[in-house]
Amino acid sequence: MTKQGLVFADKGYIAIVALCKALGLDPMIILKANMKNKNRYLDKWICGLRSPFERTFSKQNKRARYRGVVKNQGAEFMFAAAYNLRHAIVLDKERRKLCVA
């Protein structure tokens, strides 16, 4: 594990704050609404950073399609590759529009 960096998580992982600090990591964890040191602006900023990644995972099916870890892992790798290729094509089209204009 690295000795420096940030850990982004939602409020379900609030219990690992002490562990992150012990490992030398900065916890960027959204705090619960009833916590005294909650900073809504910081939480909004963290959500903005996490949203592109969360959006990717929200497109996935939550159920396992195959029996066995190896088959499911292979299916997830294929899904990730297809998603990345599709996203790269969209980005490439947007870049070409900017270059032409």
GIDA-V245453 format. One record per pair of residues at least 24 apart in sequence whose ideal C-beta (glycine too) atoms are under 10 Angstrom apart, sorted by the first residue. I is the first residue (numbers start at 1). GAP is how many residues later the second one is. D is the distance in whole Angstrom. If there is no record, write none. Layout:
{{I;GAP;D} {I;GAP;D}}
This chain:
{{1;24;8} {6;40;10} {6;43;9} {8;38;6} {8;39;10} {8;41;6} {8;42;5} {8;45;8} {8;46;10} {9;37;9} {9;41;9} {10;33;10} {10;36;9} {10;37;9} {10;40;8} {10;44;9} {11;24;9} {11;27;10} {11;32;9} {56;24;8} {56;27;7} {56;28;9} {56;31;9} {59;24;7}}
